[in-house]
Amino acid sequence: MTPVPRSVVVAYRDDGVLSRSMGALVAGQLPPLPPAVVGMFVTGVLLLVGVAEADDLAVFAPLVVLLLAGPGSSHPHDGRLDWLVPPILRLTEYGFVASVGFARDVPPVLIFMLLGATAFHHYDVVYRLRQRVYPPPWLATAGLGWDGRMLMVSLGGLADQVTLMFVLLSLYLWGLFAWESVTCWLAAPRLGVDAVDMGAHD
């Protein structure tokens, strides 16, 4: 049985291994919202000034965001405005991926495929949690998390292989997220029936 997330907002973050590891170091002592806002601001500045075209500074924006927002992953996100952290991370990731893709002349269809895979996953997780169908813990790791996906795009930029990286990420993420989502939702009604049967025998 999939364990219940300790916090719905934390589950919405979609943290990867690196972000969760950094969060473990501070043991929930760092408030999550201010660092996430600063990380989004730094990424936006780097992209708006056109650094994404220079193969140097913009590709390090994910590392800056990771160092800022990653440690907040272990916080319970119980503050009044902490619910803003997941959409801020989504905006940062989507904006970075789209900006780098268009700046490096990646075919638009590949940009939309990659963004579509991540958007599908995030919508799926939101809908699951609303229905109390919790995603397995390994899914965020296998899906690389927002931090891992941004870093992979950066590695593609450093290697001057952005288009190839978009292709590989799109195929991998669509395959993973679509397969896992379908198998999960097919199993969900059966789990519900089993739960009713168990209750009837008590």
BELSULGI-V55089 format. One record per helix or strand. SS is the DSSP state (H for helix, E for strand). FROM is the first residue (numbers start at 1). LEN is the number of residues. Records with the same first field share a line. If there is no record, write none. Layout:
# BELSULGI-V55089
SS=FROM-LEN ; FROM-LEN
This chain:
# BELSULGI-V55089
H=8-6 ; 17-10 ; 32-17 ; 51-3 ; 58-17 ; 84-20 ; 108-23 ; 138-5 ; 145-14 ; 162-40
